[in-house]
Amino acid sequence: RNIVKFLSEVHSTTDGRFEVFLRFVAGLSSSRSAWILEEFLGPFPHQTICRVIDWVKEEVQRQIRNAGSEYGQRRLLNMLHYLFESQNRALAQQTLGSVESLSFKKGGREKT
């Protein structure tokens, strides 16, 4: 099964039941986390890790563009949790590098 399609499907649910799961999967894209859990879960294929990282990047960027509503801000905050769980500094810099500020109050994103 395609991991990106699966992540997108579970992320599209609006009741939040997969949030912890998605954070866990994003965390597995961290080599440190994957290494620790490899003994119990087996290896996490490199290609899958790359696909998860690409999915997180694309979704964070999409949610930044859609952060004008309260719902959009909530989705962005969840995506930032995934970004944090990835523990991937380069991904964070690449994804958020051009964003000068984010606002989680009415009015949404601020670009100055």
PyMOL commands that set and color helices and strands:
alter all, ss='L'
color gray80, all
select helices_A, chain A and resi 3-11+19-28+31-41+46-65+70-86+89-96
alter helices_A, ss='H'
color red, helices_A
deselect
rebuild
show_as cartoon
